[in-house]
């Protein structure tokens, strides 16, 4: 699969997963911070993974990585602002 195809697939997945996450936590998609697909998937499973609504986390993550590769899975979207997101909880 070409890198361009992987980028397209990642964009489609991002739209679907961000939409699902925003509905789940009752915010607008625009209110979500810039997160990688891996981070979004982690939050979705943290919030709702105990139910059989989703497949297992490992299977879901492996399927996405097989389609788009690990670099795109963990890449955060670029933002136009100077705002940074902390990577640790204080």
Rosetta blueprint (number, residue, H / E / L):
1 X L
2 X L
3 X H
4 X H
5 X H
6 X H
7 X H
8 X H
9 X H
10 X H
11 X H
12 X H
13 X H
14 X H
15 X H
16 X H
17 X H
18 X H
19 X H
20 X H
21 X H
22 X H
23 X H
24 X H
25 X H
26 X L
27 X L
28 X L
29 X H
30 X H
31 X H
32 X L
33 X L
34 X L
35 X L
36 X L
37 X H
38 X H
39 X H
40 X H
41 X H
42 X H
43 X H
44 X H
45 X H
46 X H
47 X H
48 X H
49 X L
50 X L
51 X L
52 X L
53 X L
54 X L
55 X L
56 X L
57 X H
58 X H
59 X H
60 X H
61 X H
62 X H
63 X H
64 X H
65 X H
66 X H
67 X H
68 X H
69 X H
70 X H
71 X H
72 X H
73 X H
74 X H
75 X L
76 X L
77 X L
78 X L
79 X L
80 X L
81 X L
82 X L
83 X L
84 X L
85 X L
86 X L
87 X L
88 X L
89 X L
90 X L
